[in-house]
Amino acid sequence: MTTTPTRNLGTTGSRVSALGLGCMGMSALYGEADRSESIATIHAALEAGVTLLDTGDFYAMGHNEMLIGEALRAAPAALREQALTSVKFGGLRDPDGGWTGYDGRPAAVKNFAAYSLQRLGVDHIDVYRIARVDPDVPIEETVGAIAELVEKGHVRHIGLSEASPDAIRRAAATAPISDLQIEYAIITRDIEREILPTTRELGIGITAYGVLSRGLISGHFTRDRQLGAQDFRSFSPRFQGDNLRHNLELVEALRKIAEQKGVTVAQIAIAWVLSRGEDIVPLVGARTRERLTESLGALDVTLEAADLAAIEEAVPADAAAGTRYPAVQMAHLGTEQ
């Protein structure tokens, strides 16, 4: 496998691998996953030089953190020591798996962190962030609580997730912010309007999730694919009816460009995000070693000016049909407020 180069994450000056591994799909929201294969994939990522492992304490109600903890315990010491954990908190769940809001109160922040440290089996979390800005709690209070965890050594760096430009500025005025985690892909480019200019002005990095749009632009998704009731894509607007038909036409346009370069659709999609700047670290949601190997191949893809122009022509900004979340969830995104 290709060994990943490193990139700088924001004002903290920390260095992370050019690709991170998003582990959510190993536990939740995208159908059944194989536990043994998931752990093997985490190990393969670490062996390839991937250092950043991303999770959330609400992914399958702690299952994902425990999975990562198990993988880290079983990894060789040298690989375990290079692993950096990025944890989102604050998402509230009910016993039926529903979502009931977000909690950014300082006492809750510290409570969430205590449980995450235990489930992960680590003595500190490298990047800690609230999953969505709590509309009922000033971001200054939430970030201030994380800053206290930093002072005590329980957290290394403070991150944000899906925050608006105003929230980003207020957070950065409270404490140093390492990065903003937010969706960014060829067909999801909203951040280019206001958010990316704001983070660059403030020296804050971007951890980009959804770079393959939940598999939609991976080159592997087909119209006749059957999705389980618990699969997020079964109710995601971009995967429905005419929206899906339109979006898969965009994928076929990308496929022509990828084939001309002798690479896969997924690799050109990841390479495009990599090309957007040294301050952007794409998260790949590989659940198997096979998909991980394909994703890492993007590090060997160089997109020339002509390639980027061809991609822009094939998939202009705002070309996707359907919003990235259902309406009720879009209403809770800090970026939409």
C-alpha distance (Angstrom), angle and dihedral (degrees) to the residues before:
residue distance angle dihedral
M1 . . .
T2 3.75 . .
T3 3.80 114.0 .
T4 3.76 109.5 -126.9
P5 3.80 121.9 -121.1
T6 3.80 118.4 -136.3
R7 3.78 134.2 -109.2
N8 3.75 133.6 -161.2
L9 3.79 117.9 -106.8
G10 3.76 108.7 -148.3
T11 3.77 132.6 -82.3
T12 3.80 93.3 -19.2
G13 3.79 90.6 70.0
S14 3.81 91.8 -138.0
R15 3.79 117.7 153.2
V16 3.79 121.6 -136.8
S17 3.78 135.2 172.1
A18 3.80 115.6 -79.2
L19 3.80 88.0 -115.2
G20 3.80 126.6 40.1
L21 3.79 127.7 -159.7
G22 3.80 116.1 -120.5
C23 3.79 105.1 -153.9
M24 3.81 100.8 -173.4
G25 3.81 95.7 102.2
M26 3.80 89.9 58.1
S27 3.80 88.3 71.0
A28 3.77 112.6 16.9
L29 3.80 154.0 13.9
Y30 3.82 99.9 20.7
G31 3.78 103.9 68.4
E32 3.78 130.3 -95.7
A33 3.80 119.3 -15.3
D34 3.79 129.4 -168.3
R35 3.81 111.1 -116.3
S36 3.81 95.5 -152.5
E37 3.80 92.4 47.4
S38 3.80 90.6 46.9
I39 3.80 91.7 54.8
A40 3.80 90.9 44.8
T41 3.81 88.8 51.8
I42 3.81 92.0 52.1
H43 3.80 89.4 50.0
A44 3.81 91.6 48.0
A45 3.80 90.1 50.6
L46 3.79 92.0 51.8
E47 3.81 90.7 47.0
A48 3.82 89.3 52.5
G49 3.80 91.5 54.7
V50 3.79 99.2 -98.0
T51 3.80 105.9 145.1
L52 3.81 105.8 172.4
L53 3.82 117.2 82.9
D54 3.81 113.6 -176.4
T55 3.78 126.0 -158.7
G56 3.80 143.7 143.7
D57 3.78 128.4 -132.2
F58 3.81 89.2 -129.6
Y59 3.82 95.6 53.9
A60 3.81 99.5 118.1
M61 3.81 87.7 -20.3
G62 3.80 96.9 -69.5
H63 3.80 97.8 -31.9
N64 3.79 93.4 113.0
E65 3.79 93.9 52.3
M66 3.80 90.8 49.0
L67 3.82 89.7 49.0
I68 3.81 91.1 53.3
G69 3.80 90.1 45.2
E70 3.81 89.9 53.6
A71 3.80 91.1 48.3
L72 3.80 92.2 49.7
R73 3.80 93.0 49.1
A74 3.81 90.3 52.3
A75 3.82 94.8 45.9
P76 3.82 122.4 95.5
A77 3.81 111.6 -92.1
A78 3.81 94.0 -110.7
L79 3.81 92.2 54.6
R80 3.79 92.8 42.9
E81 3.79 90.8 54.0
Q82 3.82 93.4 52.2
A83 3.81 93.3 52.0
L84 3.81 116.1 107.3
T85 3.80 118.5 -160.6
S86 3.80 121.9 -143.9
V87 3.80 111.8 -169.0
K88 3.80 131.1 -173.1
F89 3.78 119.0 -158.6
G90 3.78 139.7 176.1
G91 3.79 101.6 66.4
L92 3.81 108.3 130.4
R93 3.81 119.8 -146.3
D94 3.79 136.7 -175.7
P95 3.83 128.8 -142.1
D96 3.80 90.7 -95.3
G97 3.80 91.6 57.6
G98 3.79 94.6 -103.8
W99 3.79 125.7 142.7
T100 3.78 118.3 -118.0
G101 3.80 104.8 176.0
Y102 3.80 140.2 -81.5
D103 3.79 133.7 -67.1
G104 3.79 119.9 -153.1
R105 3.81 99.1 161.0
P106 3.83 112.2 135.5
A107 3.81 93.5 -119.6
A108 3.81 90.2 50.6
V109 3.82 91.5 48.3
K110 3.80 90.9 57.5
N111 3.79 92.1 43.4
F112 3.80 92.3 51.9
A113 3.81 90.6 48.4
A114 3.80 92.9 52.0
Y115 3.79 91.5 55.6
S116 3.82 93.5 44.4
L117 3.79 92.8 52.1
Q118 3.80 89.3 52.6
R119 3.81 95.9 46.6
L120 3.80 93.5 45.9
G121 3.79 92.5 44.8
V122 3.81 92.9 -134.7
D123 3.80 133.2 125.1
H124 3.80 93.6 -134.3
I125 3.80 141.7 16.3
D126 3.80 114.2 -128.4
V127 3.82 99.0 -150.0
Y128 3.81 121.2 14.5
R129 3.79 123.6 -173.5
I130 3.78 141.9 160.9
A131 3.81 109.5 -111.4
R132 3.80 93.6 -134.3
V133 3.79 128.9 4.5
D134 3.80 108.3 -96.8
P135 3.84 104.9 -122.5
D136 3.81 90.3 -151.3
V137 3.81 97.1 52.5
P138 3.82 124.8 59.2
I139 3.80 109.5 -114.5
E140 3.81 87.3 -128.6
E141 3.81 90.0 66.0
T142 3.80 94.0 47.8
V143 3.80 93.5 46.9
G144 3.79 90.7 43.2
A145 3.80 89.8 57.4
I146 3.80 91.2 51.4
A147 3.81 88.8 48.6
E148 3.81 88.2 57.3
L149 3.81 88.7 53.0
V150 3.81 88.3 51.5
E151 3.81 90.7 52.3
K152 3.81 90.0 53.0
G153 3.82 93.3 47.9
H154 3.80 96.8 -113.7
V155 3.82 92.5 112.9
R156 3.81 129.4 30.9
H157 3.80 103.5 -163.9
I158 3.81 138.4 14.2
G159 3.79 119.5 -128.0
L160 3.78 136.9 178.8
S161 3.79 132.3 -144.4
E162 3.81 130.4 -153.4
A163 3.81 92.2 -15.8
S164 3.81 126.8 159.9
P165 3.83 121.5 -118.0
D166 3.80 89.7 -103.6
A167 3.81 92.9 51.3
I168 3.81 90.2 46.8
R169 3.80 91.5 53.7
R170 3.79 93.2 46.5
A171 3.80 91.9 47.8
A172 3.81 92.3 48.6
A173 3.80 90.1 51.0
T174 3.81 88.6 55.9
A175 3.82 101.1 47.9
P176 3.84 139.9 -18.6
I177 3.82 110.0 -71.9
S178 3.80 117.8 -152.8
D179 3.77 100.8 -166.3
L180 3.77 149.2 -23.8
Q181 3.78 118.3 -122.6
I182 3.78 110.7 -147.9
E183 3.79 140.9 144.4
Y184 3.80 114.6 -86.9
A185 3.79 128.8 163.2
I186 3.78 141.7 134.4
I187 3.81 88.4 -84.0
T188 3.83 96.0 35.9
R189 3.78 109.2 59.2
D190 3.80 104.2 141.8
I191 3.82 92.5 121.2
E192 3.79 91.8 66.5
R193 3.80 91.7 74.2
E194 3.82 102.7 59.6
I195 3.78 113.2 -23.4
L196 3.80 100.4 60.7
P197 3.83 93.2 47.4
T198 3.82 88.2 50.5
T199 3.80 95.7 50.5
R200 3.80 91.3 46.1
E201 3.77 91.7 49.9
L202 3.80 89.3 52.7
G203 3.80 96.3 40.7
I204 3.80 94.0 -115.3
G205 3.80 119.6 148.0
I206 3.80 127.3 -133.1
T207 3.80 125.4 -126.7
A208 3.79 102.3 -163.5
Y209 3.78 118.6 -151.7
G210 3.79 126.8 -176.6
V211 3.81 92.1 38.4
L212 3.81 88.5 153.4
S213 3.80 91.5 37.9
R214 3.80 93.0 -116.9
G215 3.78 91.3 -50.4
L216 3.80 94.7 -49.7
I217 3.81 93.5 115.6
S218 3.80 96.2 30.3
G219 3.78 92.2 101.4
H220 3.81 89.7 -121.7
F221 3.80 101.8 82.6
T222 3.82 117.7 98.0
R223 3.81 133.1 -169.5
D224 3.80 92.8 -117.0
R225 3.80 95.5 52.5
Q226 3.79 112.0 129.2
L227 3.79 115.0 -134.3
G228 3.79 126.4 -160.9
A229 3.80 121.4 -120.7
Q230 3.83 90.9 -108.3
D231 3.80 93.4 50.6
F232 3.82 109.4 108.7
R233 3.79 90.1 -140.7
S234 3.80 92.0 62.6
F235 3.81 88.2 75.6
S236 3.82 101.6 22.0
P237 3.83 109.3 118.8
R238 3.79 93.9 -132.9
F239 3.80 91.4 59.8
Q240 3.81 96.9 51.5
G241 3.81 129.6 102.6
D242 3.79 115.3 -66.5
N243 3.81 90.7 6.5
L244 3.79 90.5 61.0
R245 3.79 92.0 45.4
H246 3.81 91.5 52.2
N247 3.80 94.1 44.6
L248 3.78 93.5 50.0
E249 3.80 88.2 53.5
L250 3.80 86.8 58.8
V251 3.80 88.5 51.4
E252 3.80 90.6 53.7
A253 3.81 89.3 52.4
L254 3.80 88.1 52.9
R255 3.79 90.5 47.3
K256 3.81 91.2 60.8
I257 3.80 90.4 54.7
A258 3.80 92.0 45.6
E259 3.80 92.9 49.8
Q260 3.80 90.7 51.9
K261 3.80 88.1 57.2
G262 3.80 93.8 42.6
V263 3.80 94.1 -117.2
T264 3.80 136.0 110.1
V265 3.79 127.6 -97.3
A266 3.80 90.5 -111.9
Q267 3.78 91.5 52.0
I268 3.78 93.9 51.2
A269 3.82 90.8 46.6
I270 3.81 92.1 52.3
A271 3.80 92.0 42.3
W272 3.81 89.1 53.8
V273 3.82 90.9 57.4
L274 3.80 90.1 46.0
S275 3.80 89.0 52.8
R276 3.80 93.0 58.3
G277 3.80 94.7 79.2
E278 3.79 147.6 -47.9
D279 3.80 88.7 -102.4
I280 3.82 92.2 65.9
V281 3.81 123.2 85.3
P282 3.82 114.2 -172.7
L283 3.79 118.4 -143.9
V284 3.79 113.4 -143.3
G285 3.79 116.4 -154.8
A286 3.80 97.3 -149.7
R287 3.80 112.7 161.6
T288 3.80 96.2 -178.3
R289 3.78 135.6 44.4
E290 3.79 89.6 -117.5
R291 3.79 93.0 58.4
L292 3.80 90.9 42.3
T293 3.79 90.9 55.2
E294 3.78 90.3 51.0
S295 3.80 91.9 49.3
L296 3.80 93.5 49.0
G297 3.79 88.1 54.0
A298 3.81 87.2 71.1
L299 3.80 87.9 74.2
D300 3.80 88.1 69.4
V301 3.82 93.9 51.2
T302 3.80 116.5 99.6
L303 3.78 115.0 -165.0
E304 3.78 112.3 -152.7
A305 3.79 123.6 -156.6
A306 3.81 89.9 -95.9
D307 3.81 91.1 52.6
L308 3.79 92.2 50.4
A309 3.80 90.8 48.6
A310 3.80 90.7 50.4
I311 3.80 91.0 50.5
E312 3.80 91.1 48.7
E313 3.79 90.7 51.4
A314 3.80 93.3 46.4
V315 3.82 95.2 44.9
P316 3.80 112.3 19.5
A317 3.79 120.0 -168.7
D318 3.81 110.6 -77.9
A319 3.81 91.3 18.9
A320 3.80 93.8 126.7
A321 3.79 120.0 99.7
G322 3.79 116.2 -131.9
T323 3.78 133.0 20.6
R324 3.80 120.6 -79.8
Y325 3.82 92.7 -115.4
P326 3.82 133.6 24.5
A327 3.80 113.5 -88.2
V328 3.81 95.8 -99.5
Q329 3.80 91.4 54.7
M330 3.80 93.6 43.1
A331 3.80 87.0 58.9
H332 3.82 89.8 60.6
L333 3.80 96.4 51.2
G334 3.78 112.6 110.8
T335 3.78 88.4 -145.3
E336 3.79 89.8 62.7
Q337 3.79 96.1 50.0
